[in-house]
Amino acid sequence: MPAPHWPAPTATTPVTATVPLPGSKSVTNRALLLAALADGPGVVRQALRSRDADLMAAAMRALGTTLTPIRETSAGVDWQVTPGPIRGGARIDVGLAGTVMRFVPPVAALADGPVSFDGDPHARKRPMGPILDALRALGARIDNDALPFTISGPLAGGEVTLDASGSSQFVSGLLLAAARFEKGITIRHVGPPVPSLPHIEMTVEMLRAVGVRVEAGERDMWRVEPGPIAARDMTVEPDLSNAAPFLAAALVTGGTVTIPAWPLHTTQAGDALRDLLTAMGSTVTRAPGDSTASGTTAAGSGTIAAGSDATAAGSGTTDLVVTGTGHITGIDVDLRDVGELTPTIAALAALASSPSRIRGVSHLRGHETDRLAALATEINRLGGDAEETDDGLIIRPRPLHGGTFHSYDDHRMATAGAVIGLAVPGVEVENIATTAKTLPEFVQMWTAMLEAR
């Protein structure tokens, strides 16, 4: 029986709240995979516990890694990761997680036998061809062009050309395992621009932090040298993209929302919120925080925050404070590099006083759902005026009314409905539980934010 729709709370007063965030899914899943391929045991600290992160942990276990929780708090889990021989015969459930379906096959191609992959029904529709074709070109045998498929090695590595315009994860997936390939890898992208480049930058920085030699100076070309992946202790940053709906609440309600431990230096796409929310009418400031993230290159003992300089004495964090006036200004913006922020920006645009245009995000049609079609449909369902374009959306001001906001089993669609519900009475979000993909405690956090004073 389907779960009842979630009545999105409407804010009656300005929000004033501090919202601590759990760890980044993007950093967690990269860190778990690198730890599983390392040359010795290590610890991944403050890792996210969510459906996507749990699927990555399960995939690494299935391929021969031992993961033991040594401490778990509301901030996340500390995993003791002990690598083992990569073994075949495994069945990998990718769920709807792009990081699992694109990052794990290159690792599986190193196994001593075939490895099978499958996932949720919609996962079978998500683009996989470019990375599977690249793995074939590097020596792997794969029996299908999309999920479900079985992959078998051996995989020697070498040079490969692919079109990564559908997802930066095609590049990151190959880079993460490439040091374990006999010949390493040289990747050349051909085609329209690669979206979400900060995610590739995150991959490159995390690889360098564990001693992998990566060349990324030439546009659309990446080179990883073969060699060991050093065991390190890694600390996961807060998920800045998951800050988006909470910070949006400050704009919608004319309140103030503070996110603790915002990194001073990061490759996370969510850091773009500082400029985006300023452009839409908020005041964004940094305040001294209690947390710092230190980095060191000492073998086996370094603490590495993705996006930090691992050779620096410390990267540091501050509190990020966003204050709104209750007045939202429309925006004309290219979100190609930060497409995951599109649902929240679109929700704000639907409540703005002037038109908005979002560009550069045609790749969102291949995410958990076709996000462009879904956003236009759901905003219009509530009385709005949203129009799809070839690469984005045009959203014009129009009074909204209550109704069902469908999530399409997409966590960012669900949170976009919550943002609209702050200002529009009677909005009900279908399947709010899908937020467990990256933010299992979303409903509790949202409620606590609105009740805080």
N, C-alpha and C positions, 0 to 999 in steps of 0.2 A: 504494500500500500504506500503510495507516495507520501512523503512528509508534508505537513501543512505548510502553506506559505508563511514567510516570516514578516510580520508587520514592522516595517522600517520605522524606527522612532522619529518623530518630528521634534526638532529643537524649539523650545519655547523661550529660551534665554540664550545669550552668548555662551559658547563653550569656553571653559577655562580648565585646562587639564594638562598633565604630564603623562605621556604615553611611552613607556619603555617597549622596545621592539625585540622580538626574538631574532635569531641569527638569519643571515641571508641564505636563501635556498641555492642561489647560483654559486656562492662561495662554498657552502656546505658540500654540495655534490661534486664540485671540482676537488675539494680537499679530501673527501673520502676516497675518490678514485686515485688521486696521486699517492695517498697513504697506502692504498692497496698495492700499488706498483713499486713502492719504495724498496730500498735495499736493507731495511730493518724496521723494527716496530716504531711506532710514533703515536702521538695523541692528537686528536682533533677536538679542540675545546669549544664549548658553547655552540655546538652544532645544532641546527634546527631539527626539531621533531615535527614532521608533517608527512602527508602522504608521499609527496615527491621525494623527500629525503629518506623516508623509510624504504621506498622502492629502490633507491640507490644502494642503501645499506644491504638490503636483501640480495641485490644483484652481485655485490662484491662478495658476500658470503657464499652465494651459489658458485662463484668462480674460484673459491678456495681461500678467501681471506677470513681471518677471525676478527670479529668486532665485539668488544666487551664494554658495556657501559660501566664507567668507574665513578661517575657522579652525574646526577640529574637534578636540575632545578627548573624554576619557571623560565629561566633564560635559555635553557637548552640542555644538551647532554654532552658530557665529555666521553669520547670514544677512545679506548685503547685499540689500536689497529695493528694487527700482526699479519704481514703478508705471507702468502703461501704460494706454491706452484699453481699456475692458472690451469684449471682443470675443465675438461670438456664434459659433455653429458648433461649440462645444466639447462634448465628452462627459466628464462628471464621474463618476468611480468613487468612491462614498462608503464602500466597504467595509462595515464595521459601525459606523462612527464617527458617533455622534449629532451631534457638533459639525459635521461636514462636511455631513451630510444636512439639518440645520436651519439652519446659519449661511450656507451658500453660496447657496441659492436666492434670497434677497433681493438678493445681489450680481449673480447671473445675470440677474435681472429688469432690471438697468441696462444690459445688453449691447446691442450693435447688431444682434443676431440671436438666434434660438432657441438654447437650451442644454439638453442632455439629461442626465438623471441616472439612475444605477442603482447597485446594490451587491450585497453578498452575499445569498444566498437569505433569511436571516433578517431582513436589513435591510428586505425588502419587507413584513415583518409589523410593523415598528416604527411607532408612531403618527406620522403626518405631516399628518393632516387639518386641525388648527387653523391651522398656519402656512401651508399651501397655500390654505386658504379666506381667510385674512387677506390674502395677496398678491393673490388674485383681487379682493377688495374694494378694494384699493389700485390696481387697474388691470392687473395681470398676467394673462396667458392661460396656463392650465396644463391639460394634456390628461388628467390622471389624479388620483386622490385619494391615491395612495401610489406608492412606487417600483415600476417605472420611470415617469418622467414627463419631459415637455419643457416648459420655461417660456420665455415670450416677454414682453418689455416692450411699450411703455414703462410705467414705474411712477412715478406722480407723488407718492405718499405721501398723507398726510392722517390722518384719524381711523379707528380700527379697534377692534372689540371681538372678543375671542376667549376661549375656555376653555383656560387654560394649566395646568390641574390635572394633565395627563398628563406635562408636562415643562416645567421652567423654560427650556429651550432654545428653546421657541417664542417667548418674550419676548426672550431675548438675541439670537436670530437676527435679529429685526426691528430691535432697537436698534442693533446693530453697523453696519449699512449705512444707517441712517435719515438721517444727516447729508447723505448724497448724494442723498436724495430731494428733489425740487423743493419739496415742502411739509413736509419733515421727517415726523415721525410722532407721533401720540398714541395710546397703547395702553391699553385698559381691559380688565382681566380680569374675567370673570363665571364663577362656578362654585365648586366646592370650592377650598380653599386651594391656592396654588401651592407645589409642593415645591421643595426645594433653593434657597431664597431667597439663600443666600450666593453662588451662581453668578450671579444677577442683579446682586447688589451688586458682584461682581467686574467684570462687564460695565460697569456704571455708572462705577465708579472708573477703569477703563482708558479709557473714552471721555473722561471729564473730564481725564485726564492728557494726552490729545492734543488738548485745546482744544475739545472738543465740549460744547455746552451741553445739559445733561440736567436735567430736573426729575423728582424721584422722591420727593417729600415726602408725596404723598397715597397712601393704601393702594390697591393694585391698579391704580395708574395711573402711567404713565411718559410723558414728553414729551421728544423730541429735536428741537432746532431745526436747520433746514437750514444748511449752511455747510461750510467746509473741515475736513478732518481733518489736523491738523498733523503733519508729518514729525518723528519723534522716534527716538532710539536707546533701545531697551527691553531690559531684562535680566530674564530669566525666573526666577522663584523655584523652589526645589526642589519636587517634587510631594509634598505632605504626605499626600495620601490613599494614595499608594504606600508611605508609611512604615508603614501599618497592620499588614501581616503581620510586618514586622521588629520593631516594638515589641511586637506580640502575643507574639513569641518570648520576650521577657523575662518575661512573665506565666507562660507555659506551663512554662518551664524553671527559673524562679526565678533568672534571671540579670539582666544589665544590658545594655541596648542604647542607644547614643548616636546621635542623628541630628544632624550638623553643620548650621550655617547655617539654623536654624529661625527664621523671621521673627518679630520682636517684634509686628508688626501685619500682619494679612493677612485677606483675605476668603476664603481657601481653606477648603473644608469640612473638610479634614483636621485643621485646628487643634482641632477638637472632640475629637480623640483624647486630649488632655491631661485633660479631665474624664471622658471615658468610661472610660479605662484606670484612672484613680484610683478611680472607682466600682467597678471590678471587682477591686480589690485591690492595685494597684501603687502605687509611689511615683514621682511625676513631678516633676522639678526642672529648672531651667535652669542652665547653666554658661556662663561667658564663652566666646565663640567668636572665631575669627579673622576672620570675614567681616562686612562691613557693606555695605548697599545704600544708595547715596545717591540723592537725588532733586533735580531742579532744573527750573525752568520755562523755562530758556533755550531759545529756539526752535531746533530742529534738533540740539541737543546734550545734551538731558536724558537721564539714566538713570532709568528708571521701573520699579519693582518693583510688580507688581499687588498692590493692597491697601495700599500705602504712600501717605503724603500727599505728592504730587508737589511741594508747595511747602515741604516741610520740609527741613532740612539733611541729614537722614539717617534712615532707618527703623531700620536695625540688625538684627542677628541674634544668636542665642545658640545653644549646643548644647542640644538637648533630651535629657534622660537619664531613661529609664524602667527601674525596678528592680522585679522581681517576687519573690514568695516561693515560687512553685510552687503556691500556693493561689489559685483563681479564684472570685470571688463572682458569683453571678447578678445580673442587672440588669433593671429595668423602665424602659424608656426610649422616648421618641418620637424617631425618627430622620428625621422628614419633611424637615428641612433638610439632612441629611447622609446621605442614603440610600445613597450609594456606599460608606459604611463598614459597611453591614449584613452583607455576607458575612464579614468578619473578626470582627465582634462576635458573629455567630451561631456561628462556629467556636469562639470562646472560650466561648460559652454552652454548647456541646455538651460542653465539658471542665470546666464549673463544678461546684461542690458544691451549688448551690441553683438553683431554677428561674429562668428569664429570660422576659421578654415584650418583644418588639420591636413598636412601634406606628408608625402614620403613614406606612407605606412601600408602600401599594398601588400606587403608580406604578412600583415595581420590576418589576411584571409586564410592562411594556413596554420593558424594557432589552434588553441583548444576548440575554437569554433571560428567561423568567419566573423571576426570581431567587428568589421566595418558594417556588414549587413545586420549583425545582431544589434549594434548600438543604434543604427538608424531606425530599425524596426521598433526597438523598445522605447526610444525617446519619442517617436511619432505615436506609439501606442498610448502614451501619456499626454498626448495633445501637442507635442513639440513639433519642430520643423527641422528635420535632419535629412540631409541628402548625401547619398554616396557619390564619390567621384572615383576616377580611375585609381587614385593613390591615397584616398583619404575621405574626409567628411566636410560638408558645409553645414553649420548649425546656426539657425537664426532665432532671435528671441521670440518666444510665444508663451503665454501662460500655460502651465502644466496642471494636470489634475491627477487624482489618485487612480490606481489600477495595479494590475499584476506586471511586474518587471521580471521577465524570464532570464535565467542565468545561463542556459545552454550548457550546463555542467562546466562553466568557466568561472574560476574564482574571481577574476578581475571584473567580469560582468556583474557578479553578485555584489561586490563592494561598490561598483558604480551606482547600482540601484539604491544602496544604503545612503550614498551621498545625496542623491536626488530626494530621497525620503526625508532628509533633514529639513527641507524647505517646503515639501509638498505632502500634505496630509493624505493618508489613505494609500500610500505605496506599499505593496506587498511583494517581497522578493521571493521568487520561486527557487527552492533548493539552496538556501543559504549555507547548507552544510558543505557545499562544494568549496567553500573557502578553506577547508581543511587541507587542500592541496599544498598551500604554503603558509597558512595562518590558522591553525586549528582552533585557537581561542578567540576568533574574530568577534563573535557575538558578545562574549563576556567583556572583551576589551572595548567594544563600541558602547555597550551599556555603561561600563565604568567611566568612560570618557564623558558621557552625557550627564552622569550623576555627580561628577567631580565639581568641586567649587574651590 
